[in-house]
Amino acid sequence: MVYNFRLSTIVKKMRDKLGKKEVSNLKDTKNPQIQSVLAVRKKWTILSQFLFWISVSMAFYGSLSILIYFLNLYTVAMIYINHLNEKIIKEYGKA
């Protein structure tokens, strides 16, 4: 969890350095590497949202061990999304 928090702050600092206006223009870029990473990030974002809502439902209807399992999967998905965000920002900074 500490690793995820630290990675999130690094990505946030990179995003702030790049600027909010430029981050919103990422979808309009023609770079195929950025486009492919954006597509993968979208899939992982949907997966992480799904895992989060399963965790919420398990908090009410499931056991604690199942809740911890899905929260761990959600954390792994968020770490990967942060890595993808870091990769996107670095690639966009090169272009």
Secondary structure, DSSP 4 states (H G I P E B T S, - for coil): -HHHHHHHHHHHHHHHHH-HHHHHTGGG---HHHHHHHHHHHHHHHHHHHHHHHHHHHHHHS-HHHHHHHHHHHHHHHHHHHHHHHHHHHHHHH-
